Amino acid sequence: FKKKGIPIAINQFQFSLLSTKPEHSGLIDTCQELGITPVAYSPLALGALVVTPDSAIKSPRQVESLPRRFLFSAVRPGATDLLMVINDIAQQRRKTPAQVCLNWTISKQCLPIVGARTPERVLENLGACGWRLDCNEVDALDLAAASVRKKAAQNI
């Protein structure tokens, strides 16, 4: 790109509360220093951060893809404290867990890429915009994320 005079405009990487390596490695800071927009894919950790105990998914066997099955069987059980913090903030803010996770991603100066299979999910995702987690909420999420023993596999 440099030889052609084409600047790099975005850098897409996996980033969520279960996959924080881009922040801790300095990748996000480097992007910002170079004027590159950081774009986070899988900000909901393939749904592992937002599935509630009363949801339709009752066991990892019901999760169709291998990456999701791994997250639900190997990572999610060790993320109980993180899931509680996400849900507590969601209740206090009258937001959904997905909106809290997406807003956390935005608070880290990253543009989240989210999938939405239904119009309702699109509207829910849009509910992450127009407000900001305060620094205490971001700190609580960061602390809870740091306490997760087993992180999601990192694809950067």
C-alpha positions, 0 to 999 in steps of 0.5 A: 500500500505504501508503494502505491500511495494508498493509506490504510484506513481501517484495521479489522480485528477480533475484539470483545470483553472475552478477547481483549488482546488488541487493547493490551497489545497496544494495537488499538493505540497504534491504530489511533496514532496512525489515524487508522479506524479500529474495527472490531469483529465479534464484539459479542463473542459469538453471542457468549456475552449476551445469552442469558440463563433463561434463553433458548440455548440450554447446552453447548450441543445446541450451539451449531458452530464449533467456535460457538461450541468452544466459547459456550463450553470452555470459556463461558463457564469461567466468565460468570463474574463478567456476565453478572457485571454486564447484566447488572449494568444493563439493568441499571441502564435499562439496556440489553447486555448486547447494548452494554457490550457494544457500547463498551467496544465503542468506548474503546474507540473501536467501530463494532461489526455486528450481525443481525438476522432480524429487524428486532436485532438491528434495532437492539444493536442501534440501542448501543448508540447515543449514550456512553458507559461512564468510566466506573462502568468501563472500569468494572467491565475491564476488571471483570474481563481481566478476571476471566481465566480462559479467553476466547481464541484470538484471531489477529 
